Amino acid sequence: MDIDWAALGSVFGVSLVVTVALVGLFTLGIVGLSKHEAATSGASAATGGNAVAARAGAYLCFALCAAAVAYGIYLIVA
C-alpha cells in the first residue's frame, strides 16, 4: 500500500481553506442579522437603510453558504 502524501496534503489544505471560508461566511450572515435586529429595535443609531442592507447582506451570505454546500453534494453524488 502506497500513500500519495502530496495528494493527501493538497486535499487537507483545500478542505481547511474551504471550511474556514464557509464558517466565516456563515458568521458574517449571523452578524448581519444581529445588526439588522439591533437597528430595528432602536438599540443602535443606524438608519433604516442600514438595516435593509444588513439583512440583504446576511441573506446573501446564507445563500452563498447553501450554494457551496449544494455544490459539494453535487460533486459527491455526480
All heavy atoms as a GROMACS GRO file, in nm:
protein
  533
    1MET      N    1   0.084  -0.117   0.000
    1MET     CA    2   0.000   0.000   0.000
    1MET      C    3   0.089   0.124   0.000
    1MET      O    4   0.177   0.138   0.084
    1MET     CB    5  -0.090  -0.002   0.124
    1MET     CG    6  -0.179   0.115   0.135
    1MET     SD    7  -0.288   0.089   0.276
    1MET     CE    8  -0.406   0.211   0.244
    2ASP      N    9   0.063   0.211  -0.096
    2ASP     CA   10   0.144   0.332  -0.110
    2ASP      C   11   0.053   0.454  -0.096
    2ASP      O   12  -0.050   0.464  -0.164
    2ASP     CB   13   0.211   0.332  -0.247
    2ASP     CG   14   0.313   0.443  -0.261
    2ASP    OD1   15   0.373   0.482  -0.159
    2ASP    OD2   16   0.332   0.489  -0.375
    3ILE      N   17   0.091   0.545  -0.010
    3ILE     CA   18   0.011   0.665   0.015
    3ILE      C   19   0.073   0.782  -0.061
    3ILE      O   20   0.193   0.807  -0.050
    3ILE     CB   21   0.006   0.697   0.165
    3ILE    CG1   22  -0.064   0.584   0.240
    3ILE    CG2   23  -0.066   0.829   0.189
    3ILE    CD1   24  -0.062   0.598   0.390
    4ASP      N   25  -0.009   0.851  -0.137
    4ASP     CA   26   0.035   0.971  -0.208
    4ASP      C   27   0.024   1.089  -0.112
    4ASP      O   28  -0.081   1.150  -0.099
    4ASP     CB   29  -0.049   0.991  -0.333
    4ASP     CG   30   0.002   1.105  -0.420
    4ASP    OD1   31   0.106   1.165  -0.386
    4ASP    OD2   32  -0.063   1.132  -0.522
    5TRP      N   33   0.133   1.120  -0.044
    5TRP     CA   34   0.131   1.223   0.060
    5TRP      C   35   0.105   1.362   0.002
    5TRP      O   36   0.044   1.446   0.069
    5TRP     CB   37   0.262   1.220   0.138
    5TRP     CG   38   0.273   1.096   0.221
    5TRP    CD1   39   0.348   0.986   0.196
    5TRP    CD2   40   0.200   1.067   0.342
    5TRP    NE1   41   0.330   0.890   0.294
    5TRP    CE2   42   0.239   0.939   0.385
    5TRP    CE3   43   0.108   1.138   0.418
    5TRP    CZ2   44   0.190   0.879   0.499
    5TRP    CZ3   45   0.058   1.078   0.533
    5TRP    CH2   46   0.098   0.951   0.572
    6ALA      N   47   0.151   1.388  -0.118
    6ALA     CA   48   0.128   1.519  -0.180
    6ALA      C   49  -0.022   1.540  -0.205
    6ALA      O   50  -0.076   1.648  -0.178
    6ALA     CB   51   0.206   1.531  -0.309
    7ALA      N   52  -0.089   1.437  -0.255
    7ALA     CA   53  -0.233   1.448  -0.280
    7ALA      C   54  -0.309   1.461  -0.148
    7ALA      O   55  -0.405   1.539  -0.137
    7ALA     CB   56  -0.283   1.328  -0.358
    8LEU      N   57  -0.266   1.385  -0.047
    8LEU     CA   58  -0.332   1.393   0.084
    8LEU      C   59  -0.315   1.532   0.144
    8LEU      O   60  -0.410   1.589   0.197
    8LEU     CB   61  -0.274   1.287   0.177
    8LEU     CG   62  -0.337   1.278   0.316
    8LEU    CD1   63  -0.483   1.236   0.304
    8LEU    CD2   64  -0.260   1.180   0.401
    9GLY      N   65  -0.195   1.589   0.132
    9GLY     CA   66  -0.172   1.725   0.182
    9GLY      C   67  -0.252   1.828   0.106
    9GLY      O   68  -0.303   1.925   0.164
   10SER      N   69  -0.265   1.808  -0.024
   10SER     CA   70  -0.343   1.901  -0.106
   10SER      C   71  -0.491   1.897  -0.067
   10SER      O   72  -0.555   2.002  -0.053
   10SER     CB   73  -0.327   1.864  -0.253
   10SER     OG   74  -0.410   1.943  -0.334
   11VAL      N   75  -0.545   1.778  -0.048
   11VAL     CA   76  -0.685   1.765  -0.007
   11VAL      C   77  -0.706   1.827   0.130
   11VAL      O   78  -0.804   1.897   0.154
   11VAL     CB   79  -0.729   1.618  -0.009
   11VAL    CG1   80  -0.862   1.598   0.060
   11VAL    CG2   81  -0.735   1.567  -0.151
   12PHE      N   82  -0.611   1.805   0.221
   12PHE     CA   83  -0.621   1.862   0.355
   12PHE      C   84  -0.619   2.015   0.349
   12PHE      O   85  -0.700   2.081   0.414
   12PHE     CB   86  -0.507   1.812   0.444
   12PHE     CG   87  -0.504   1.878   0.578
   12PHE    CD1   88  -0.595   1.844   0.676
   12PHE    CD2   89  -0.410   1.976   0.607
   12PHE    CE1   90  -0.594   1.904   0.800
   12PHE    CE2   91  -0.408   2.038   0.730
   12PHE     CZ   92  -0.499   2.001   0.827
   13GLY      N   93  -0.528   2.071   0.270
   13GLY     CA   94  -0.518   2.216   0.259
   13GLY      C   95  -0.643   2.280   0.200
   13GLY      O   96  -0.693   2.380   0.252
   14VAL      N   97  -0.693   2.222   0.093
   14VAL     CA   98  -0.814   2.276   0.031
   14VAL      C   99  -0.934   2.263   0.125
   14VAL      O  100  -1.014   2.356   0.138
   14VAL     CB  101  -0.841   2.206  -0.105
   14VAL    CG1  102  -0.978   2.241  -0.158
   14VAL    CG2  103  -0.733   2.243  -0.205
   15SER      N  104  -0.944   2.151   0.192
   15SER     CA  105  -1.054   2.131   0.287
   15SER      C  106  -1.049   2.232   0.400
   15SER      O  107  -1.151   2.287   0.441
   15SER     CB  108  -1.051   1.990   0.345
   15SER     OG  109  -1.067   1.895   0.245
   16LEU      N  110  -0.929   2.258   0.450
   16LEU     CA  111  -0.913   2.354   0.558
   16LEU      C  112  -0.952   2.495   0.514
   16LEU      O  113  -1.027   2.564   0.584
   16LEU     CB  114  -0.769   2.352   0.608
   16LEU     CG  115  -0.737   2.440   0.728
   16LEU    CD1  116  -0.811   2.390   0.851
   16LEU    CD2  117  -0.588   2.443   0.753
   17VAL      N  118  -0.906   2.536   0.397
   17VAL     CA  119  -0.936   2.670   0.347
   17VAL      C  120  -1.086   2.686   0.321
   17VAL      O  121  -1.147   2.787   0.360
   17VAL     CB  122  -0.854   2.700   0.220
   17VAL    CG1  123  -0.904   2.825   0.150
   17VAL    CG2  124  -0.707   2.714   0.255
   18VAL      N  125  -1.148   2.587   0.258
   18VAL     CA  126  -1.291   2.596   0.227
   18VAL      C  127  -1.373   2.594   0.355
   18VAL      O  128  -1.471   2.669   0.368
   18VAL     CB  129  -1.333   2.482   0.131
   18VAL    CG1  130  -1.483   2.474   0.118
   18VAL    CG2  131  -1.269   2.503  -0.004
   19THR      N  132  -1.334   2.515   0.453
   19THR     CA  133  -1.407   2.510   0.579
   19THR      C  134  -1.400   2.642   0.652
   19THR      O  135  -1.502   2.694   0.700
   19THR     CB  136  -1.351   2.397   0.669
   19THR    OG1  137  -1.366   2.273   0.600
   19THR    CG2  138  -1.424   2.392   0.800
   20VAL      N  139  -1.282   2.701   0.659
   20VAL     CA  140  -1.267   2.830   0.727
   20VAL      C  141  -1.346   2.938   0.653
   20VAL      O  142  -1.412   3.023   0.715
   20VAL     CB  143  -1.118   2.867   0.740
   20VAL    CG1  144  -1.100   3.011   0.783
   20VAL    CG2  145  -1.049   2.773   0.838
   21ALA      N  146  -1.342   2.936   0.520
   21ALA     CA  147  -1.416   3.035   0.442
   21ALA      C  148  -1.567   3.020   0.461
   21ALA      O  149  -1.639   3.120   0.476
   21ALA     CB  150  -1.381   3.022   0.294
   22LEU      N  151  -1.615   2.897   0.463
   22LEU     CA  152  -1.759   2.874   0.479
   22LEU      C  153  -1.807   2.914   0.618
   22LEU      O  154  -1.912   2.978   0.631
   22LEU     CB  155  -1.790   2.727   0.453
   22LEU     CG  156  -1.932   2.691   0.413
   22LEU    CD1  157  -1.973   2.768   0.289
   22LEU    CD2  158  -1.943   2.544   0.388
   23VAL      N  159  -1.729   2.882   0.719
   23VAL     CA  160  -1.765   2.923   0.856
   23VAL      C  161  -1.760   3.074   0.869
   23VAL      O  162  -1.847   3.136   0.933
   23VAL     CB  163  -1.674   2.854   0.959
   23VAL    CG1  164  -1.690   2.914   1.096
   23VAL    CG2  165  -1.702   2.704   0.964
   24GLY      N  166  -1.660   3.137   0.809
   24GLY     CA  167  -1.652   3.283   0.812
   24GLY      C  168  -1.769   3.348   0.741
   24GLY      O  169  -1.824   3.449   0.788
   25LEU      N  170  -1.810   3.292   0.629
   25LEU     CA  171  -1.925   3.346   0.555
   25LEU      C  172  -2.053   3.331   0.635
   25LEU      O  173  -2.135   3.424   0.641
   25LEU     CB  174  -1.936   3.273   0.421
   25LEU     CG  175  -2.023   3.334   0.314
   25LEU    CD1  176  -1.972   3.473   0.276
   25LEU    CD2  177  -2.022   3.246   0.190
   26PHE      N  178  -2.071   3.218   0.700
   26PHE     CA  179  -2.190   3.197   0.782
   26PHE      C  180  -2.189   3.293   0.901
   26PHE      O  181  -2.292   3.349   0.939
   26PHE     CB  182  -2.196   3.052   0.830
   26PHE     CG  183  -2.327   3.015   0.892
   26PHE    CD1  184  -2.436   2.983   0.811
   26PHE    CD2  185  -2.345   3.013   1.028
   26PHE    CE1  186  -2.557   2.950   0.867
   26PHE    CE2  187  -2.466   2.980   1.085
   26PHE     CZ  188  -2.572   2.948   1.004
   27THR      N  189  -2.070   3.316   0.959
   27THR     CA  190  -2.058   3.410   1.070
   27THR      C  191  -2.094   3.551   1.026
   27THR      O  192  -2.160   3.625   1.101
   27THR     CB  193  -1.916   3.406   1.126
   27THR    OG1  194  -1.886   3.273   1.166
   27THR    CG2  195  -1.899   3.499   1.243
   28LEU      N  196  -2.052   3.590   0.907
   28LEU     CA  197  -2.090   3.721   0.855
   28LEU      C  198  -2.242   3.733   0.839
   28LEU      O  199  -2.300   3.839   0.864
   28LEU     CB  200  -2.022   3.748   0.721
   28LEU     CG  201  -1.876   3.787   0.726
   28LEU    CD1  202  -1.821   3.799   0.584
   28LEU    CD2  203  -1.857   3.916   0.801
   29GLY      N  204  -2.306   3.624   0.799
   29GLY     CA  205  -2.452   3.625   0.789
   29GLY      C  206  -2.518   3.644   0.924
   29GLY      O  207  -2.614   3.721   0.938
   30ILE      N  208  -2.466   3.579   1.025
   30ILE     CA  209  -2.523   3.594   1.160
   30ILE      C  210  -2.499   3.736   1.212
   30ILE      O  211  -2.588   3.795   1.274
   30ILE     CB  212  -2.464   3.488   1.254
   30ILE    CG1  213  -2.514   3.353   1.209
   30ILE    CG2  214  -2.495   3.518   1.398
   30ILE    CD1  215  -2.501   3.241   1.303
   31VAL      N  216  -2.382   3.791   1.186
   31VAL     CA  217  -2.353   3.928   1.229
   31VAL      C  218  -2.447   4.026   1.157
   31VAL      O  219  -2.498   4.120   1.218
   31VAL     CB  220  -2.205   3.964   1.203
   31VAL    CG1  221  -2.180   4.112   1.217
   31VAL    CG2  222  -2.116   3.885   1.297
   32GLY      N  223  -2.470   4.002   1.029
   32GLY     CA  224  -2.563   4.089   0.955
   32GLY      C  225  -2.704   4.084   1.012
   32GLY      O  226  -2.770   4.186   1.024
   33LEU      N  227  -2.750   3.964   1.048
   33LEU     CA  228  -2.884   3.955   1.108
   33LEU      C  229  -2.889   4.021   1.245
   33LEU      O  230  -2.989   4.083   1.280
   33LEU     CB  231  -2.926   3.808   1.120
   33LEU     CG  232  -2.974   3.742   0.992
   33LEU    CD1  233  -3.018   3.599   1.021
   33LEU    CD2  234  -3.086   3.819   0.928
   34SER      N  235  -2.782   4.010   1.322
   34SER     CA  236  -2.782   4.074   1.453
   34SER      C  237  -2.779   4.226   1.440
   34SER      O  238  -2.842   4.297   1.518
   34SER     CB  239  -2.665   4.025   1.539
   34SER     OG  240  -2.544   4.071   1.487
   35LYS      N  241  -2.708   4.277   1.339
   35LYS     CA  242  -2.709   4.422   1.315
   35LYS      C  243  -2.847   4.468   1.269
   35LYS      O  244  -2.892   4.576   1.305
   35LYS     CB  245  -2.602   4.459   1.214
   35LYS     CG  246  -2.463   4.442   1.267
   35LYS     CD  247  -2.367   4.533   1.198
   35LYS     CE  248  -2.227   4.515   1.250
   35LYS     NZ  249  -2.206   4.572   1.380
   36HIS      N  250  -2.914   4.383   1.191
   36HIS     CA  251  -3.049   4.417   1.148
   36HIS      C  252  -3.142   4.423   1.268
   36HIS      O  253  -3.223   4.514   1.281
   36HIS     CB  254  -3.099   4.314   1.046
   36HIS     CG  255  -3.243   4.332   1.011
   36HIS    ND1  256  -3.342   4.254   1.065
   36HIS    CD2  257  -3.304   4.422   0.930
   36HIS    CE1  258  -3.458   4.295   1.017
   36HIS    NE2  259  -3.438   4.395   0.934
   37GLU      N  260  -3.131   4.327   1.357
   37GLU     CA  261  -3.215   4.326   1.477
   37GLU      C  262  -3.187   4.447   1.565
   37GLU      O  263  -3.278   4.507   1.621
   37GLU     CB  264  -3.194   4.197   1.557
   37GLU     CG  265  -3.248   4.074   1.488
   37GLU     CD  266  -3.398   4.077   1.472
   37GLU    OE1  267  -3.468   4.126   1.564
   37GLU    OE2  268  -3.446   4.034   1.367
   38ALA      N  269  -3.059   4.483   1.580
   38ALA     CA  270  -3.023   4.599   1.662
   38ALA      C  271  -3.076   4.728   1.600
   38ALA      O  272  -3.121   4.817   1.671
   38ALA     CB  273  -2.872   4.607   1.680
   39ALA      N  274  -3.071   4.736   1.468
   39ALA     CA  275  -3.117   4.857   1.401
   39ALA      C  276  -3.269   4.870   1.408
   39ALA      O  277  -3.322   4.980   1.422
   39ALA     CB  278  -3.071   4.857   1.256
   40THR      N  279  -3.341   4.760   1.399
   40THR     CA  280  -3.487   4.769   1.402
   40THR      C  281  -3.540   4.784   1.544
   40THR      O  282  -3.649   4.836   1.563
   40THR     CB  283  -3.551   4.645   1.338
   40THR    OG1  284  -3.503   4.527   1.403
   40THR    CG2  285  -3.520   4.638   1.190
   41SER      N  286  -3.463   4.742   1.644
   41SER     CA  287  -3.511   4.756   1.782
   41SER      C  288  -3.480   4.893   1.840
   41SER      O  289  -3.525   4.925   1.948
   41SER     CB  290  -3.450   4.647   1.871
   41SER     OG  291  -3.312   4.670   1.886
   42GLY      N  292  -3.402   4.972   1.769
   42GLY     CA  293  -3.371   5.106   1.817
   42GLY      C  294  -3.252   5.110   1.910
   42GLY      O  295  -3.220   5.214   1.965
   43ALA      N  296  -3.183   4.999   1.928
   43ALA     CA  297  -3.067   4.996   2.018
   43ALA      C  298  -2.944   5.058   1.952
   43ALA      O  299  -2.846   5.085   2.018
   43ALA     CB  300  -3.036   4.852   2.058
   44SER      N  301  -2.952   5.081   1.823
   44SER     CA  302  -2.839   5.136   1.750
   44SER      C  303  -2.881   5.266   1.684
   44SER      O  304  -2.999   5.294   1.664
   44SER     CB  305  -2.793   5.035   1.644
   44SER     OG  306  -2.691   5.091   1.566
   45ALA      N  307  -2.782   5.346   1.648
   45ALA     CA  308  -2.812   5.472   1.580
   45ALA      C  309  -2.820   5.453   1.429
   45ALA      O  310  -2.817   5.549   1.354
   45ALA     CB  311  -2.704   5.575   1.614
   46ALA      N  312  -2.829   5.330   1.384
   46ALA     CA  313  -2.833   5.302   1.241
   46ALA      C  314  -2.965   5.345   1.181
   46ALA      O  315  -3.069   5.342   1.247
   46ALA     CB  316  -2.812   5.152   1.218
   47THR      N  317  -2.960   5.383   1.055
   47THR     CA  318  -3.082   5.423   0.986
   47THR      C  319  -3.150   5.302   0.927
   47THR      O  320  -3.098   5.192   0.928
   47THR     CB  321  -3.048   5.524   0.874
   47THR    OG1  322  -2.962   5.460   0.780
   47THR    CG2  323  -2.980   5.647   0.930
   48GLY      N  324  -3.269   5.324   0.872
   48GLY     CA  325  -3.344   5.214   0.813
   48GLY      C  326  -3.275   5.152   0.694
   48GLY      O  327  -3.285   5.033   0.669
   49GLY      N  328  -3.200   5.233   0.615
   49GLY     CA  329  -3.128   5.181   0.501
   49GLY      C  330  -3.019   5.084   0.541
   49GLY      O  331  -2.994   4.985   0.472
   50ASN      N  332  -2.955   5.112   0.654
   50ASN     CA  333  -2.851   5.021   0.702
   50ASN      C  334  -2.912   4.888   0.746
   50ASN      O  335  -2.850   4.783   0.732
   50ASN     CB  336  -2.774   5.082   0.818
   50ASN     CG  337  -2.680   5.192   0.771
   50ASN    OD1  338  -2.647   5.200   0.655
   50ASN    ND2  339  -2.640   5.276   0.863
   51ALA      N  340  -3.032   4.892   0.803
   51ALA     CA  341  -3.098   4.769   0.846
   51ALA      C  342  -3.132   4.681   0.726
   51ALA      O  343  -3.114   4.559   0.731
   51ALA     CB  344  -3.223   4.801   0.926
   52VAL      N  345  -3.179   4.743   0.620
   52VAL     CA  346  -3.213   4.667   0.500
   52VAL      C  347  -3.087   4.611   0.436
   52VAL      O  348  -3.086   4.495   0.393
   52VAL     CB  349  -3.291   4.757   0.400
   52VAL    CG1  350  -3.310   4.687   0.268
   52VAL    CG2  351  -3.424   4.798   0.460
   53ALA      N  352  -2.980   4.689   0.432
   53ALA     CA  353  -2.855   4.641   0.374
   53ALA      C  354  -2.796   4.527   0.457
   53ALA      O  355  -2.742   4.431   0.402
   53ALA     CB  356  -2.755   4.756   0.365
   54ALA      N  357  -2.808   4.536   0.589
   54ALA     CA  358  -2.757   4.430   0.676
   54ALA      C  359  -2.834   4.301   0.653
   54ALA      O  360  -2.776   4.192   0.646
   54ALA     CB  361  -2.765   4.472   0.822
   55ARG      N  362  -2.966   4.312   0.641
   55ARG     CA  363  -3.047   4.192   0.618
   55ARG      C  364  -3.018   4.132   0.480
   55ARG      O  365  -3.006   4.011   0.466
   55ARG     CB  366  -3.196   4.224   0.631
   55ARG     CG  367  -3.282   4.101   0.617
   55ARG     CD  368  -3.427   4.129   0.639
   55ARG     NE  369  -3.470   4.242   0.557
   55ARG     CZ  370  -3.589   4.297   0.565
   55ARG    NH1  371  -3.676   4.254   0.653
   55ARG    NH2  372  -3.622   4.397   0.487
   56ALA      N  373  -3.005   4.216   0.380
   56ALA     CA  374  -2.976   4.168   0.245
   56ALA      C  375  -2.838   4.102   0.240
   56ALA      O  376  -2.821   3.997   0.177
   56ALA     CB  377  -2.984   4.282   0.145
   57GLY      N  378  -2.740   4.162   0.306
   57GLY     CA  379  -2.607   4.102   0.310
   57GLY      C  380  -2.607   3.969   0.383
   57GLY      O  381  -2.538   3.874   0.342
   58ALA      N  382  -2.685   3.961   0.491
   58ALA     CA  383  -2.694   3.835   0.566
   58ALA      C  384  -2.757   3.726   0.480
   58ALA      O  385  -2.708   3.612   0.476
   58ALA     CB  386  -2.774   3.856   0.693
   59TYR      N  387  -2.864   3.760   0.410
   59TYR     CA  388  -2.929   3.662   0.323
   59TYR      C  389  -2.836   3.619   0.209
   59TYR      O  390  -2.836   3.502   0.169
   59TYR     CB  391  -3.059   3.716   0.268
   59TYR     CG  392  -3.170   3.725   0.370
   59TYR    CD1  393  -3.277   3.810   0.351
   59TYR    CD2  394  -3.167   3.650   0.487
   59TYR    CE1  395  -3.379   3.819   0.444
   59TYR    CE2  396  -3.268   3.659   0.582
   59TYR     CZ  397  -3.374   3.744   0.558
   59TYR     OH  398  -3.474   3.752   0.652
   60LEU      N  399  -2.756   3.712   0.158
   60LEU     CA  400  -2.660   3.678   0.053
   60LEU      C  401  -2.554   3.581   0.107
   60LEU      O  402  -2.519   3.484   0.039
   60LEU     CB  403  -2.593   3.804  -0.001
   60LEU     CG  404  -2.486   3.783  -0.107
   60LEU    CD1  405  -2.548   3.724  -0.233
   60LEU    CD2  406  -2.414   3.912  -0.136
   61CYS      N  407  -2.506   3.606   0.228
   61CYS     CA  408  -2.408   3.515   0.289
   61CYS      C  409  -2.467   3.376   0.307
   61CYS      O  410  -2.401   3.275   0.278
   61CYS     CB  411  -2.361   3.570   0.422
   61CYS     SG  412  -2.252   3.712   0.408
   62PHE      N  413  -2.591   3.369   0.355
   62PHE     CA  414  -2.655   3.238   0.374
   62PHE      C  415  -2.678   3.168   0.240
   62PHE      O  416  -2.664   3.047   0.231
   62PHE     CB  417  -2.786   3.252   0.451
   62PHE     CG  418  -2.767   3.297   0.594
   62PHE    CD1  419  -2.855   3.386   0.651
   62PHE    CD2  420  -2.663   3.248   0.671
   62PHE    CE1  421  -2.838   3.426   0.782
   62PHE    CE2  422  -2.645   3.286   0.802
   62PHE     CZ  423  -2.734   3.376   0.857
   63ALA      N  424  -2.713   3.245   0.138
   63ALA     CA  425  -2.734   3.185   0.005
   63ALA      C  426  -2.603   3.130  -0.052
   63ALA      O  427  -2.601   3.023  -0.112
   63ALA     CB  428  -2.794   3.288  -0.090
   64LEU      N  429  -2.493   3.202  -0.030
   64LEU     CA  430  -2.363   3.153  -0.076
   64LEU      C  431  -2.322   3.027   0.000
   64LEU      O  432  -2.264   2.935  -0.059
   64LEU     CB  433  -2.258   3.262  -0.062
   64LEU     CG  434  -2.270   3.379  -0.161
   64LEU    CD1  435  -2.170   3.488  -0.125
   64LEU    CD2  436  -2.251   3.332  -0.302
   65CYS      N  437  -2.352   3.022   0.128
   65CYS     CA  438  -2.323   2.901   0.206
   65CYS      C  439  -2.405   2.783   0.153
   65CYS      O  440  -2.351   2.672   0.136
   65CYS     CB  441  -2.356   2.922   0.355
   65CYS     SG  442  -2.236   3.022   0.441
   66ALA      N  443  -2.531   2.806   0.126
   66ALA     CA  444  -2.616   2.699   0.075
   66ALA      C  445  -2.568   2.655  -0.064
   66ALA      O  446  -2.569   2.534  -0.095
   66ALA     CB  447  -2.761   2.746   0.068
   67ALA      N  448  -2.524   2.749  -0.146
   67ALA     CA  449  -2.473   2.714  -0.278
   67ALA      C  450  -2.345   2.631  -0.268
   67ALA      O  451  -2.326   2.535  -0.344
   67ALA     CB  452  -2.447   2.840  -0.360
   68ALA      N  453  -2.258   2.665  -0.174
   68ALA     CA  454  -2.135   2.589  -0.156
   68ALA      C  455  -2.165   2.447  -0.108
   68ALA      O  456  -2.104   2.350  -0.155
   68ALA     CB  457  -2.043   2.660  -0.057
   69VAL      N  458  -2.260   2.433  -0.018
   69VAL     CA  459  -2.298   2.300   0.030
   69VAL      C  460  -2.363   2.220  -0.082
   69VAL      O  461  -2.333   2.101  -0.100
   69VAL     CB  462  -2.392   2.312   0.152
   69VAL    CG1  463  -2.454   2.178   0.187
   69VAL    CG2  464  -2.316   2.368   0.271
   70ALA      N  465  -2.450   2.283  -0.159
   70ALA     CA  466  -2.515   2.213  -0.270
   70ALA      C  467  -2.412   2.170  -0.375
   70ALA      O  468  -2.421   2.059  -0.429
   70ALA     CB  469  -2.620   2.304  -0.334
   71TYR      N  470  -2.312   2.253  -0.401
   71TYR     CA  471  -2.207   2.216  -0.496
   71TYR      C  472  -2.125   2.098  -0.443
   71TYR      O  473  -2.090   2.008  -0.519
   71TYR     CB  474  -2.118   2.336  -0.524
   71TYR     CG  475  -2.009   2.306  -0.624
   71TYR    CD1  476  -2.040   2.277  -0.756
   71TYR    CD2  477  -1.875   2.308  -0.586
   71TYR    CE1  478  -1.940   2.248  -0.848
   71TYR    CE2  479  -1.776   2.280  -0.676
   71TYR     CZ  480  -1.808   2.250  -0.808
   71TYR     OH  481  -1.709   2.221  -0.898
   72GLY      N  482  -2.096   2.098  -0.315
   72GLY     CA  483  -2.025   1.986  -0.255
   72GLY      C  484  -2.103   1.856  -0.266
   72GLY      O  485  -2.047   1.751  -0.298
   73ILE      N  486  -2.233   1.863  -0.241
   73ILE     CA  487  -2.317   1.745  -0.255
   73ILE      C  488  -2.323   1.700  -0.400
   73ILE      O  489  -2.316   1.580  -0.430
   73ILE     CB  490  -2.457   1.772  -0.199
   73ILE    CG1  491  -2.450   1.788  -0.046
   73ILE    CG2  492  -2.554   1.660  -0.236
   73ILE    CD1  493  -2.578   1.832   0.018
   74TYR      N  494  -2.328   1.796  -0.492
   74TYR     CA  495  -2.328   1.762  -0.634
   74TYR      C  496  -2.198   1.691  -0.672
   74TYR      O  497  -2.201   1.593  -0.748
   74TYR     CB  498  -2.345   1.890  -0.717
   74TYR     CG  499  -2.317   1.870  -0.863
   74TYR    CD1  500  -2.410   1.807  -0.945
   74TYR    CD2  501  -2.197   1.913  -0.921
   74TYR    CE1  502  -2.384   1.786  -1.079
   74TYR    CE2  503  -2.171   1.895  -1.054
   74TYR     CZ  504  -2.264   1.831  -1.134
   74TYR     OH  505  -2.238   1.811  -1.266
   75LEU      N  506  -2.086   1.738  -0.620
   75LEU     CA  507  -1.958   1.672  -0.651
   75LEU      C  508  -1.952   1.530  -0.596
   75LEU      O  509  -1.892   1.442  -0.659
   75LEU     CB  510  -1.842   1.754  -0.593
   75LEU     CG  511  -1.810   1.884  -0.663
   75LEU    CD1  512  -1.698   1.958  -0.590
   75LEU    CD2  513  -1.772   1.862  -0.808
   76ILE      N  514  -2.011   1.508  -0.482
   76ILE     CA  515  -2.009   1.374  -0.423
   76ILE      C  516  -2.102   1.280  -0.499
   76ILE      O  517  -2.065   1.166  -0.528
   76ILE     CB  518  -2.047   1.381  -0.274
   76ILE    CG1  519  -1.937   1.453  -0.196
   76ILE    CG2  520  -2.071   1.243  -0.217
   76ILE    CD1  521  -1.975   1.485  -0.053
   77VAL      N  522  -2.221   1.327  -0.533
   77VAL     CA  523  -2.321   1.239  -0.594
   77VAL      C  524  -2.291   1.214  -0.742
   77VAL      O  525  -2.307   1.102  -0.790
   77VAL     CB  526  -2.463   1.301  -0.576
   77VAL    CG1  527  -2.566   1.223  -0.656
   77VAL    CG2  528  -2.498   1.304  -0.430
   78ALA      N  529  -2.247   1.316  -0.813
   78ALA     CA  530  -2.226   1.303  -0.957
   78ALA      C  531  -2.110   1.221  -0.989
   78ALA      O  532  -2.044   1.146  -0.985
   78ALA     CB  533  -2.203   1.440  -1.021
   0.00000   0.00000   0.00000
